[in-house]
Amino acid sequence: MSKALVLTGGGARAAYQVGVLKGISKILPRSVYNPFPIICGTSAGAINALSIAGRAGPFRLRAQKLERIWHELTPADVYRTDATGVIKTPSICSPLLFTAATVLASLSLCSTIVRYAR
């Protein structure tokens, strides 16, 4: 019977997976290269699976490198954080909601400009 590592999707869940993988790596002997002959994942879990399965070296080192990647991620690496990206809404939303979001973003931007102009 084979062991498998199945990593589900979801950004926060994928971040939690890194902690579990690091914990597993601390339990295993340092010399273990691959405790899971089958590794698969979905969405963000697939990124973690690729990072674990696609690297050479001991499992502990791969888990540490994956943790470093997650520590260095910023919101801008994952999704748009500029004003245009934040106020964009799906087409199913009403035009009134889009207009309200645009006005609020404009007010916020004006407030920021005034604050720095002083």
DSSP file (Angstrom, degrees, kcal/mol; ACC not computed):
  #  RESIDUE AA STRUCTURE BP1 BP2  ACC     N-H-->O    O-->H-N    N-H-->O    O-->H-N    TCO  KAPPA ALPHA  PHI   PSI    X-CA   Y-CA   Z-CA
    1    1 A M              0   0    0      0, 0.0     2,-0.2     0, 0.0     0, 0.0   0.000 360.0 360.0 360.0 131.7    0.0    0.0    0.0
    2    2 A S        -     0   0    0     34,-0.0     2,-0.3    35,-0.0    34,-0.1  -0.634 360.0-130.9 -94.2 150.7    1.4    3.4   -1.0
    3    3 A K        -     0   0    0     -2,-0.2    35,-1.0    32,-0.1     2,-0.3  -0.762  25.6-165.6 -93.9 146.7    1.2    6.6    1.0
    4    4 A A  E     -a   38   0A   0     -2,-0.3     2,-0.6    33,-0.2    35,-0.2  -0.974  18.1-144.4-133.9 149.1    0.0    9.8   -0.8
    5    5 A L  E     -a   39   0A   0     33,-3.1    35,-2.7    -2,-0.3     2,-0.6  -0.962  20.5-175.3-111.2 115.4    0.1   13.4   -0.1
    6    6 A V  E     -a   40   0A   0     -2,-0.6     2,-0.6    33,-0.2    35,-0.2  -0.956   3.9-167.2-116.6 116.9   -3.0   15.2   -1.4
    7    7 A L  E     -a   41   0A   0     33,-2.5    35,-2.1    -2,-0.6    42,-0.1  -0.914  10.0-148.1-110.8 118.6   -3.1   19.0   -1.0
    8    8 A T        -     0   0    0     -2,-0.6     9,-0.1    33,-0.2     2,-0.0  -0.263  22.4 -99.6 -80.7 169.4   -6.4   20.8   -1.5
    9    9 A G        +     0   0    0     35,-0.2    34,-0.2    36,-0.1    -1,-0.1  -0.218  65.2  99.0 -84.2 174.8   -6.8   24.3   -2.9
   10   10 A G     >  -     0   0    0      3,-0.1     4,-2.9    32,-0.1     5,-0.2   0.275  64.9-117.4 111.9 123.6   -7.4   27.6   -1.1
   11   11 A G  H  > S+     0   0    0      1,-0.2     4,-1.7     2,-0.2     5,-0.1   0.918 113.1  40.0 -55.9 -52.8   -4.8   30.2   -0.3
   12   12 A A  H  > S+     0   0    0      1,-0.2     4,-2.1     2,-0.2    -1,-0.2   0.913 116.1  51.9 -65.5 -40.9   -5.1   30.1    3.5
   13   13 A R  H  > S+     0   0    0      1,-0.2     4,-2.1     2,-0.2    -2,-0.2   0.899 107.9  52.2 -62.0 -40.1   -5.4   26.3    3.5
   14   14 A A  H  X S+     0   0    0     -4,-2.9     4,-1.2     1,-0.2    -1,-0.2   0.861 107.7  52.1 -65.3 -34.9   -2.2   26.1    1.4
   15   15 A A  H  X S+     0   0    0     -4,-1.7     4,-1.0    -5,-0.2     3,-0.3   0.899 109.0  49.8 -66.6 -39.5   -0.4   28.3    3.8
   16   16 A Y  H  X S+     0   0    0     -4,-2.1     4,-1.8     1,-0.2     3,-0.4   0.871 103.1  61.8 -64.7 -35.8   -1.5   26.0    6.7
   17   17 A Q  H  X S+     0   0    0     -4,-2.1     4,-3.0     1,-0.2     5,-0.2   0.868  96.8  58.9 -58.4 -36.7   -0.3   23.0    4.7
   18   18 A V  H  X S+     0   0    0     -4,-1.2     4,-2.4    -3,-0.3    -1,-0.2   0.905 104.3  50.2 -60.6 -41.6    3.2   24.4    4.8
   19   19 A G  H  X S+     0   0    0     -4,-1.0     4,-2.2    -3,-0.4    -1,-0.2   0.898 111.9  47.6 -62.9 -40.7    3.1   24.3    8.6
   20   20 A V  H  X S+     0   0    0     -4,-1.8     4,-2.6     2,-0.2    -2,-0.2   0.918 111.8  50.0 -66.5 -43.4    2.0   20.7    8.5
   21   21 A L  H  X S+     0   0    0     -4,-3.0     4,-2.3     1,-0.2    -2,-0.2   0.894 110.6  49.9 -62.6 -39.3    4.7   19.8    6.0
   22   22 A K  H  X S+     0   0    0     -4,-2.4     4,-1.5    -5,-0.2    -1,-0.2   0.913 110.4  50.6 -64.7 -41.4    7.3   21.4    8.1
   23   23 A G  H  X S+     0   0    0     -4,-2.2     4,-1.3     1,-0.2    -2,-0.2   0.910 110.4  49.0 -61.6 -42.9    6.0   19.5   11.2
   24   24 A I  H  X S+     0   0    0     -4,-2.6     4,-2.0     1,-0.2     3,-0.3   0.904 108.1  55.0 -62.2 -40.9    6.2   16.2    9.3
   25   25 A S  H  < S+     0   0    0     -4,-2.3    -1,-0.2     1,-0.2    -2,-0.2   0.824 105.9  51.8 -64.4 -29.7    9.7   17.1    8.2
   26   26 A K  H  < S+     0   0    0     -4,-1.5    -1,-0.2     1,-0.2    -2,-0.2   0.799 109.5  49.8 -75.3 -28.3   10.8   17.6   11.8
   27   27 A I  H  < S+     0   0    0     -4,-1.3    -2,-0.2    -3,-0.3    -1,-0.2   0.867 101.1  75.1 -75.8 -37.3    9.4   14.2   12.8
   28   28 A L  S  < S-     0   0    0     -4,-2.0    32,-0.0    -5,-0.1     2,-0.0  -0.365  97.6 -93.6 -75.5 153.6   11.1   12.3   10.0
   29   29 A P    >   -     0   0    0      0, 0.0     3,-1.8     0, 0.0    31,-0.2  -0.339  36.0-115.5 -61.2 149.6   14.9   11.5   10.0
   30   30 A R  T 3  S+     0   0    0      1,-0.3    30,-0.3    -4,-0.1    31,-0.2   0.771 112.0  63.0 -58.7 -27.4   17.0   14.2    8.2
   31   31 A S  T 3  S+     0   0    0     27,-0.1     2,-0.3    28,-0.1    -1,-0.3   0.540  74.1 112.9 -79.9  -6.2   18.0   11.6    5.6
   32   32 A V    <   +     0   0    0     -3,-1.8    27,-2.3     1,-0.2    28,-0.5  -0.528  39.5 179.5 -72.9 126.1   14.5   11.0    4.3
   33   33 A Y  S    S+     0   0    0     -2,-0.3    -1,-0.2    25,-0.3    -2,-0.0   0.836  71.3   5.5 -94.4 -39.7   14.2   12.3    0.7
   34   34 A N        +     0   0    0      1,-0.1    -1,-0.2    24,-0.1    19,-0.0  -0.726  51.0 174.7-151.1  96.7   10.6   11.5   -0.1
   35   35 A P  S    S+     0   0    0      0, 0.0   -32,-0.1     0, 0.0    -1,-0.1   0.632  78.0  59.9 -75.7 -10.9    8.1   10.1    2.4
   36   36 A F        -     0   0    0      1,-0.1   -32,-0.1   -34,-0.1   -31,-0.1  -0.922  58.1-173.7-122.7 105.9    5.3   10.3   -0.1
   37   37 A P  S    S+     0   0    0      0, 0.0     2,-0.5     0, 0.0   -33,-0.2   0.740  82.6  48.9 -69.5 -20.2    5.7    8.4   -3.4
   38   38 A I  E     +a    4   0A   0    -35,-1.0   -33,-3.1     2,-0.0     2,-0.4  -0.982  68.3 172.2-122.0 123.0    2.5   10.0   -4.7
   39   39 A I  E     +a    5   0A   0     -2,-0.5     2,-0.3   -35,-0.2   -33,-0.2  -0.990   8.9 153.8-132.6 124.0    2.1   13.8   -4.4
   40   40 A C  E     +a    6   0A   0    -35,-2.7   -33,-2.5    -2,-0.4     2,-0.3  -0.969  11.0 176.2-145.2 162.0   -0.8   15.8   -5.9
   41   41 A G  E     -a    7   0A   0     -2,-0.3     2,-0.4   -35,-0.2   -33,-0.2  -0.984  22.9-127.2-160.0 166.5   -2.7   19.0   -5.3
   42   42 A T    >   -     0   0    0    -35,-2.1     3,-2.1    -2,-0.3     4,-0.2  -0.975  69.1 -38.4-123.2 135.6   -5.3   21.4   -6.5
   43   43 A S  T >> S+     0   0    0     -2,-0.4     4,-1.3     1,-0.3     3,-0.8  -0.260 136.6   4.3  55.6-123.0   -4.9   25.1   -7.1
   44   44 A A  H 3> S+     0   0    0      1,-0.3     4,-1.7     2,-0.2    -1,-0.3   0.832 133.8  58.4 -63.1 -30.0   -2.7   26.6   -4.4
   45   45 A G  H <> S+     0   0    0     -3,-2.1     4,-2.5     1,-0.2    -1,-0.3   0.814 100.3  57.1 -65.7 -30.3   -2.2   23.0   -3.1
   46   46 A A  H <> S+     0   0    0     -3,-0.8     4,-2.6     2,-0.2    -1,-0.2   0.849 103.0  53.7 -68.6 -34.0   -0.8   22.1   -6.5
   47   47 A I  H  X S+     0   0    0     -4,-1.3     4,-2.1     2,-0.2    -2,-0.2   0.926 111.3  45.2 -64.5 -43.8    1.8   24.9   -6.1
   48   48 A N  H  X S+     0   0    0     -4,-1.7     4,-2.1     2,-0.2    -2,-0.2   0.917 112.4  51.7 -63.4 -42.9    2.8   23.4   -2.7
   49   49 A A  H  X S+     0   0    0     -4,-2.5     4,-3.2     1,-0.2     5,-0.3   0.911 110.5  48.3 -61.2 -42.9    2.8   19.9   -4.3
   50   50 A L  H  X S+     0   0    0     -4,-2.6     4,-2.8     1,-0.2    -1,-0.2   0.897 109.7  52.6 -64.6 -39.7    5.1   21.0   -7.1
   51   51 A S  H  < S+     0   0    0     -4,-2.1     4,-0.3    -5,-0.2    -1,-0.2   0.877 116.6  39.0 -64.4 -37.3    7.4   22.7   -4.7
   52   52 A I  H >< S+     0   0    0     -4,-2.1     3,-0.5     2,-0.1    -2,-0.2   0.922 125.0  36.3 -77.9 -46.3    7.7   19.5   -2.6
   53   53 A A  H 3< S+     0   0    0     -4,-3.2    -3,-0.2    -5,-0.2    -2,-0.2   0.783 115.3  54.1 -79.9 -27.2    7.8   17.0   -5.5
   54   54 A G  T 3< S+     0   0    0     -4,-2.8     2,-0.3    -5,-0.3    -1,-0.2   0.393  93.2  81.9 -93.5   4.6    9.8   19.1   -8.0
   55   55 A R  S <  S-     0   0    0     -3,-0.5     2,-0.2    -4,-0.3     7,-0.1  -0.809  70.3-131.8-109.2 150.4   12.8   19.9   -5.8
   56   56 A A        +     0   0    0     -2,-0.3    -2,-0.1     5,-0.0    -3,-0.0  -0.555  62.5  52.1 -89.7 162.1   15.9   17.8   -5.2
   57   57 A G  S    S-     0   0    0     -2,-0.2    -2,-0.1     4,-0.1     5,-0.0  -0.345  93.6 -25.8 105.8 175.6   17.2   17.2   -1.7
   58   58 A P     >  -     0   0    0      0, 0.0     4,-2.0     0, 0.0     3,-0.3  -0.224  57.6-118.0 -61.9 150.4   16.0   16.0    1.6
   59   59 A F  H  > S+     0   0    0    -27,-2.3     4,-2.6     1,-0.2     5,-0.2   0.878 114.2  57.9 -56.1 -40.9   12.3   16.5    2.5
   60   60 A R  H  > S+     0   0    0    -28,-0.5     4,-2.0   -30,-0.3    -1,-0.2   0.908 106.8  47.4 -59.1 -43.2   13.2   18.7    5.4
   61   61 A L  H  > S+     0   0    0     -3,-0.3     4,-2.3     2,-0.2    -1,-0.2   0.899 111.4  50.9 -65.6 -41.4   15.1   21.1    3.1
   62   62 A R  H  X S+     0   0    0     -4,-2.0     4,-2.2     1,-0.2    -2,-0.2   0.898 110.0  49.8 -64.4 -40.3   12.2   21.2    0.6
   63   63 A A  H  X S+     0   0    0     -4,-2.6     4,-2.2     2,-0.2    -1,-0.2   0.889 110.6  50.5 -65.3 -38.7    9.7   22.0    3.4
   64   64 A Q  H  X S+     0   0    0     -4,-2.0     4,-2.1    -5,-0.2    -2,-0.2   0.897 110.1  49.4 -65.6 -40.5   12.0   24.8    4.6
   65   65 A K  H  X S+     0   0    0     -4,-2.3     4,-2.0     2,-0.2    -2,-0.2   0.894 110.5  50.7 -65.7 -39.5   12.3   26.3    1.1
   66   66 A L  H  X S+     0   0    0     -4,-2.2     4,-2.0     1,-0.2    -2,-0.2   0.905 108.9  51.5 -64.0 -41.3    8.5   26.2    0.7
   67   67 A E  H  X S+     0   0    0     -4,-2.2     4,-2.2     1,-0.2    -2,-0.2   0.905 107.6  52.8 -61.3 -41.2    8.1   27.9    4.0
   68   68 A R  H  X S+     0   0    0     -4,-2.1     4,-1.6     1,-0.2    -1,-0.2   0.896 106.8  52.9 -61.6 -40.9   10.5   30.7    2.9
   69   69 A I  H  X S+     0   0    0     -4,-2.0     4,-0.7     1,-0.2     3,-0.2   0.935 110.6  46.6 -59.7 -46.7    8.4   31.2   -0.3
   70   70 A W  H >< S+     0   0    0     -4,-2.0     3,-0.6     1,-0.2    -1,-0.2   0.860 109.6  54.2 -66.6 -35.3    5.2   31.6    1.7
   71   71 A H  H 3< S+     0   0    0     -4,-2.2    -1,-0.2     1,-0.2    -2,-0.2   0.819 109.4  48.7 -66.7 -30.3    6.9   34.0    4.1
   72   72 A E  H 3< S+     0   0    0     -4,-1.6    -1,-0.2    -3,-0.2    -2,-0.2   0.578  86.9 109.7 -88.1  -9.6    8.1   36.2    1.3
   73   73 A L    <<  -     0   0    0     -4,-0.7    -3,-0.0    -3,-0.6     3,-0.0  -0.397  47.8-168.4 -67.4 141.1    4.7   36.4   -0.5
   74   74 A T    >>  -     0   0    0     -2,-0.1     3,-1.6     1,-0.1     4,-0.7  -0.858  37.8-105.8-120.5 161.6    2.8   39.7   -0.4
   75   75 A P  H >> S+     0   0    0      0, 0.0     4,-2.7     0, 0.0     3,-1.1   0.868 120.8  60.2 -54.2 -36.4   -0.8   40.4   -1.3
   76   76 A A  H 34 S+     0   0    0      1,-0.3     5,-0.1     2,-0.2     6,-0.1   0.742  99.1  57.6 -65.7 -22.0    0.5   42.1   -4.5
   77   77 A D  H <4 S+     0   0    0     -3,-1.6    -1,-0.3     1,-0.1     3,-0.1   0.728 115.5  35.7 -75.7 -21.8    2.1   38.7   -5.5
   78   78 A V  H << S-     0   0    0     -3,-1.1     2,-0.3    -4,-0.7    -2,-0.2   0.833 129.0  -1.9-101.6 -42.1   -1.3   37.0   -5.3
   79   79 A Y  S  < S-     0   0    0     -4,-2.7    -1,-0.3     0, 0.0     2,-0.2  -0.944  85.6 -77.4-147.6 166.1   -3.8   39.5   -6.5
   80   80 A R        +     0   0    0     -2,-0.3    -4,-0.1     1,-0.1    -3,-0.1  -0.486  37.7 176.8 -70.8 131.0   -4.0   43.1   -7.8
   81   81 A T        +     0   0    0     -2,-0.2    -1,-0.1    -5,-0.1    -5,-0.1   0.336  45.1 107.0-115.7   3.7   -3.8   45.6   -5.0
   82   82 A D  S  > S-     0   0    0      1,-0.1     4,-2.3    -6,-0.1     5,-0.2  -0.341  87.3-100.2 -77.1 167.4   -3.9   48.8   -7.0
   83   83 A A  H  > S+     0   0    0      1,-0.2     4,-2.2     2,-0.2     5,-0.2   0.880 121.8  51.3 -57.1 -42.1   -7.0   51.0   -7.1
   84   84 A T  H  > S+     0   0    0      1,-0.2     4,-1.1     2,-0.2    -1,-0.2   0.924 112.4  45.3 -63.5 -44.6   -8.1   49.6  -10.4
   85   85 A G  H  4 S+     0   0    0      1,-0.2    -1,-0.2     2,-0.2    -2,-0.2   0.848 113.2  50.5 -67.8 -33.7   -7.8   46.0   -9.3
   86   86 A V  H  < S+     0   0    0     -4,-2.3    -2,-0.2     1,-0.2    -1,-0.2   0.890 113.0  43.6 -72.3 -39.7   -9.5   46.6   -6.0
   87   87 A I  H  < S+     0   0    0     -4,-2.2    -1,-0.2    -5,-0.2    -2,-0.2   0.603  85.3 109.4 -87.4  -9.2  -12.6   48.5   -7.4
   88   88 A K     <  -     0   0    0     -4,-1.1    -3,-0.0    -5,-0.2    -4,-0.0  -0.455  51.6-168.9 -64.3 134.8  -13.2   46.1  -10.3
   89   89 A T        -     0   0    0     -2,-0.1    -2,-0.1     4,-0.1     9,-0.0  -0.902  28.2 -91.1-124.5 155.3  -16.4   44.1   -9.7
   90   90 A P    >   -     0   0    0      0, 0.0     3,-1.9     0, 0.0    -1,-0.1  -0.225  39.8-111.4 -60.6 155.1  -17.8   41.1  -11.4
   91   91 A S  T 3  S+     0   0    0      1,-0.3    -2,-0.0     4,-0.0     0, 0.0   0.692 113.7  68.0 -64.1 -18.2  -20.3   41.8  -14.2
   92   92 A I  T 3  S+     0   0    0      2,-0.1    -1,-0.3     0, 0.0     2,-0.1   0.675  82.3  94.0 -76.1 -15.2  -23.2   40.4  -12.2
   93   93 A C  S <  S-     0   0    0     -3,-1.9    -4,-0.1     1,-0.1     5,-0.0  -0.434  88.5-100.2 -75.2 152.3  -22.9   43.3   -9.8
   94   94 A S     >  -     0   0    0      1,-0.1     4,-1.7    -2,-0.1     3,-0.3  -0.360  21.3-122.1 -71.4 150.8  -25.1   46.3  -10.4
   95   95 A P  H  > S+     0   0    0      0, 0.0     4,-2.5     0, 0.0     5,-0.2   0.817 113.4  61.4 -60.1 -29.6  -23.6   49.4  -12.1
   96   96 A L  H  > S+     0   0    0      2,-0.2     4,-2.6     1,-0.2     5,-0.2   0.911 102.9  49.1 -64.0 -41.6  -24.7   51.4   -9.0
   97   97 A L  H  > S+     0   0    0     -3,-0.3     4,-2.5     2,-0.2    -1,-0.2   0.913 111.3  49.6 -63.1 -42.7  -22.3   49.3   -6.8
   98   98 A F  H  X S+     0   0    0     -4,-1.7     4,-2.3     2,-0.2    -2,-0.2   0.913 111.6  49.0 -62.2 -42.2  -19.5   49.8   -9.3
   99   99 A T  H  X S+     0   0    0     -4,-2.5     4,-2.5     2,-0.2    -2,-0.2   0.917 110.9  49.7 -63.6 -43.9  -20.2   53.6   -9.3
  100  100 A A  H  X S+     0   0    0     -4,-2.6     4,-2.6     1,-0.2    -2,-0.2   0.905 111.4  49.2 -62.2 -41.6  -20.2   53.7   -5.5
  101  101 A A  H  X S+     0   0    0     -4,-2.5     4,-2.5     2,-0.2    -1,-0.2   0.890 110.9  50.5 -65.1 -38.3  -16.9   51.7   -5.3
  102  102 A T  H  X S+     0   0    0     -4,-2.3     4,-2.3     2,-0.2    -2,-0.2   0.918 111.4  47.7 -64.7 -43.8  -15.4   54.1   -7.9
  103  103 A V  H  X S+     0   0    0     -4,-2.5     4,-2.7     2,-0.2     5,-0.2   0.933 113.0  48.1 -63.3 -46.4  -16.5   57.2   -5.9
  104  104 A L  H  X S+     0   0    0     -4,-2.6     4,-2.4     1,-0.2    -2,-0.2   0.911 112.3  48.8 -62.3 -42.0  -15.2   55.7   -2.6
  105  105 A A  H  X S+     0   0    0     -4,-2.5     4,-2.4     2,-0.2    -1,-0.2   0.895 111.7  50.0 -64.5 -38.7  -11.9   54.8   -4.2
  106  106 A S  H  X S+     0   0    0     -4,-2.3     4,-2.7     2,-0.2    -2,-0.2   0.920 110.8  48.7 -65.2 -43.6  -11.6   58.3   -5.7
  107  107 A L  H  X S+     0   0    0     -4,-2.7     4,-2.5     2,-0.2    -2,-0.2   0.912 112.2  49.1 -61.9 -42.4  -12.3   59.9   -2.3
  108  108 A S  H  X S+     0   0    0     -4,-2.4     4,-2.1     2,-0.2    -2,-0.2   0.912 112.0  48.2 -63.5 -42.6   -9.7   57.7   -0.6
  109  109 A L  H  X S+     0   0    0     -4,-2.4     4,-2.4     2,-0.2    -2,-0.2   0.911 111.9  49.5 -64.1 -43.0   -7.2   58.6   -3.3
  110  110 A C  H  X S+     0   0    0     -4,-2.7     4,-2.7     1,-0.2     5,-0.2   0.906 109.8  51.9 -62.8 -41.7   -7.9   62.3   -2.9
  111  111 A S  H  X S+     0   0    0     -4,-2.5     4,-2.2     1,-0.2    -1,-0.2   0.907 110.5  48.1 -60.3 -42.8   -7.6   62.0    0.8
  112  112 A T  H  X S+     0   0    0     -4,-2.1     4,-2.1     2,-0.2    -2,-0.2   0.907 111.6  49.5 -65.1 -42.5   -4.2   60.4    0.4
  113  113 A I  H  X S+     0   0    0     -4,-2.4     4,-1.6     1,-0.2    -2,-0.2   0.925 111.9  48.2 -63.0 -44.7   -3.0   63.0   -2.0
  114  114 A V  H  X S+     0   0    0     -4,-2.7     4,-1.0     1,-0.2    -1,-0.2   0.908 109.9  53.2 -62.0 -41.9   -4.1   65.8    0.3
  115  115 A R  H  < S+     0   0    0     -4,-2.2     3,-0.4     1,-0.2    -1,-0.2   0.903 113.8  41.2 -61.0 -43.1   -2.4   64.2    3.2
  116  116 A Y  H  < S+     0   0    0     -4,-2.1    -1,-0.2     1,-0.2    -2,-0.2   0.715 107.4  62.5 -79.4 -19.5    1.0   63.9    1.4
  117  117 A A  H  <        0   0    0     -4,-1.6    -1,-0.2     1,-0.2    -2,-0.2   0.711 360.0 360.0 -76.4 -19.7    0.7   67.4   -0.2
  118  118 A R     <        0   0    0     -4,-1.0    -1,-0.2    -3,-0.4    -2,-0.1   0.479 360.0 360.0 -72.0 360.0    0.7   69.0    3.3
